[in-house]
């Protein structure tokens, strides 16, 4: 093994250990097995990371007046870095506060074009697996907790359920939220790739919004998502 490859494996292993530490209670006795399964091997999938909204389409507005698109981008960039350290080839649908529309004059027309372009990017990516990052909101402040929605393609439901269980155990203990089919969510309805949409939390809940702004919480969130996704792929699901 050459020096560069050995160093890469060492970095990947370190990241895995950090991930396991951050949500080790989730895996319990499976921790050693999971680290072994996720050790650097040839990656067959390219992971497409979709930070929802962007540019003129800011998405939901938080209780502190911030646009959802900013939270989505911060989390997605951290997730991208971590997945790359784990050895995955990634595709970011956007890496700045911009939309990805290619046509349209009105905001509505641009939004339709933006959604179609996101589907195009996913479906043109060979062996793609989609992770779409969003935030939730509701008129009543009491609601909180992450929730995962899944598409129609094979493997989507299984990945969503694993992610939901991991997020509840590691970050939202006591939550009764379950993974749900993303009927009516354009990106999940139209893409042919295995895909999930993660609503990371409620921007309308002051306590959760503060967490979602926190770099430390974002890192923990990304560790849960990346390690669970890697474990799902390693299992050959």
C-alpha positions in Angstrom: 0.0 0.0 0.0 1.5 3.4 -1.0 1.9 6.1 1.5 -0.8 8.3 0.1 -3.4 5.5 0.2 -2.4 4.5 3.7 -2.8 8.1 4.9 -6.3 8.3 3.2 -7.3 5.1 5.0 -6.1 6.5 8.3 -8.1 9.7 7.8 -11.3 7.7 6.9 -10.9 5.4 9.9 -10.5 8.5 12.2 -13.7 10.0 10.7 -15.5 6.7 11.3 -14.4 6.6 14.9 -15.6 10.2 15.4 -19.0 9.3 13.9 -19.3 6.3 16.1 -18.4 8.3 19.2 -21.0 11.0 18.4 -23.8 8.5 18.2 -22.3 5.3 19.7 -25.3 4.7 21.9 -27.3 4.3 18.8 -25.3 1.4 17.5 -24.5 -0.3 20.8 -22.8 -3.7 20.2 -22.9 -3.1 16.4 -20.3 -0.3 16.7 -17.3 -2.5 15.9 -19.1 -4.3 13.1 -20.2 -1.0 11.6 -16.7 0.4 11.6 -15.4 -2.7 9.9 -18.1 -2.6 7.3 -17.4 1.1 6.5 -13.6 0.9 6.2 -12.4 2.4 2.9 -13.3 0.1 0.0 -14.3 0.8 -3.6 -17.4 3.0 -3.6 -19.9 2.0 -6.2 -22.3 4.9 -5.6 -22.1 8.6 -6.1 -24.0 10.5 -3.5 -26.0 13.6 -4.7 -26.5 16.1 -2.0 -29.3 18.5 -2.5 -29.5 21.6 -0.3 -33.2 22.5 -0.7 -34.2 25.9 -2.1 -31.7 28.7 -2.7 -31.4 32.1 -4.3 -34.8 33.7 -4.8 -36.5 30.7 -3.3 -35.5 31.0 0.4 -38.0 28.3 1.5 -39.5 28.5 5.0 -38.7 31.4 7.4 -37.4 30.5 10.9 -38.7 32.0 14.1 -35.6 34.2 14.1 -36.3 35.5 10.6 -33.7 33.4 8.7 -34.4 31.7 5.4 -34.4 27.9 5.3 -32.1 27.8 2.3 -29.2 29.0 4.5 -29.6 26.2 7.1 -29.9 23.7 4.3 -26.7 24.8 2.6 -24.6 24.9 5.8 -25.6 21.4 6.7 -25.2 20.1 3.2 -21.7 21.5 2.9 -20.7 19.7 6.2 -22.3 16.5 5.0 -20.4 16.7 1.7 -17.1 17.1 3.4 -17.7 14.2 5.7 -18.9 11.8 2.9 -15.8 12.7 0.9 -13.6 11.9 3.8 -15.4 8.5 4.0 -14.3 8.0 0.4 -17.5 8.7 -1.5 -17.7 10.6 -4.7 -20.3 13.4 -4.2 -22.2 15.8 -6.3 -23.5 19.0 -4.8 -26.6 20.3 -6.6 -25.7 23.8 -5.3 -22.8 25.0 -3.1 -23.8 28.7 -2.9 -27.0 30.6 -2.1 -28.3 30.2 -5.7 -31.1 28.5 -7.5 -30.4 26.1 -10.3 -33.1 27.0 -12.7 -32.3 27.3 -16.4 -35.4 29.1 -17.7 -38.4 31.2 -16.6 -39.4 34.8 -16.1 -41.5 34.7 -12.9 -40.5 33.2 -9.6 -43.0 30.5 -10.1 -41.6 29.6 -13.5 -38.1 29.6 -12.2 -39.0 27.4 -9.3 -40.5 24.8 -11.7 -37.3 24.9 -13.8 -35.2 24.6 -10.6 -37.0 21.5 -9.5 -36.7 19.9 -13.0 -33.0 20.7 -13.1 -32.5 19.0 -9.7 -34.2 15.9 -11.0 -32.0 16.0 -14.2 -28.8 16.3 -12.1 -29.7 13.3 -10.0 -30.9 11.1 -12.9 -27.8 11.9 -15.0 -25.5 10.8 -12.2 -24.4 7.2 -12.6 -25.3 5.0 -9.6 -26.7 8.0 -7.7 -28.1 8.0 -4.2 -29.9 11.2 -3.3 -29.8 13.0 0.1 -32.0 16.1 0.1 -31.6 18.4 3.0 -34.5 20.5 4.2 -36.0 22.1 7.4 -39.6 21.9 8.7 -41.9 24.5 10.0 -45.4 24.7 11.5 -47.6 27.5 12.9 -47.5 26.0 16.4 -44.1 26.2 18.1 -44.5 22.9 20.1 -43.5 20.6 17.2 -39.9 19.4 16.9 -37.8 16.5 15.6 -36.3 15.3 12.4 -38.3 13.4 9.8 -37.2 11.5 6.7 -39.3 11.1 3.6 -38.5 8.5 0.8 -39.0 8.2 -2.9 -40.3 5.5 -5.1 -37.0 3.9 -6.2 -35.8 0.7 -4.7 -34.0 1.1 -1.4 -35.4 4.5 -0.6 -37.8 3.3 2.0 -35.2 1.1 3.7 -32.7 3.9 3.8 -35.3 6.4 5.2 -36.3 4.0 8.0 -32.7 3.5 9.0 -32.0 7.2 8.9 -35.2 8.0 10.9 -34.3 5.4 13.6 -30.7 6.8 13.8 -31.8 10.4 14.0 -34.4 9.7 16.8 -31.9 7.6 18.8 -29.0 10.0 18.5 -30.6 13.4 18.4 -34.3 13.3 19.1 -34.8 10.7 21.9 -38.4 10.2 22.7 -39.6 11.3 19.3 -42.4 9.2 17.8 -41.8 10.4 14.2 -41.6 7.7 11.5 -40.2 7.7 8.0 -42.9 8.5 5.4 -43.4 8.2 1.7 -42.8 11.5 0.1 -45.9 11.6 -2.1 -46.3 15.0 -3.6 -42.6 16.0 -3.1 -41.5 16.6 -6.7 -37.9 15.6 -6.4 -38.8 12.3 -4.8 -41.7 11.6 -7.1 -39.7 12.2 -10.3 -36.2 10.9 -9.7 -35.3 7.3 -10.7 -32.6 7.1 -8.0 -32.7 5.8 -4.5 -33.5 8.9 -2.6 -34.6 10.4 0.7 -35.4 13.9 1.9 -34.4 14.8 5.5 -36.4 17.4 7.3 -33.7 18.1 9.9 -35.9 19.8 12.4 -38.5 22.6 12.9 -37.4 26.2 12.4 -40.6 27.2 14.1 -39.5 25.7 17.4 -37.1 28.1 19.2 -35.1 25.5 21.0 -34.6 23.3 17.9 -33.9 26.3 15.6 -31.1 27.3 18.0 -29.6 23.8 17.7 -29.9 23.8 13.9 -27.9 27.0 13.8 -25.2 25.5 16.0 -22.1 24.2 14.2 -21.7 21.5 16.8 -25.2 20.2 16.3 -24.9 20.4 12.5 -21.7 18.2 12.8 -23.5 15.6 14.9 -26.5 15.7 12.5 -24.1 15.1 9.5 -22.3 12.3 11.3 -25.6 10.5 11.9 -26.6 10.9 8.3 -23.3 10.0 6.7 -22.5 7.0 8.9 -26.0 5.6 8.5 -25.9 6.1 4.8 -22.5 4.4 4.6 -23.8 1.5 6.7 -26.8 1.2 4.4 -24.6 1.0 1.3 -22.1 -1.4 2.9 -25.0 -3.8 3.7 -25.8 -4.0 0.0 -29.4 -2.9 0.6 
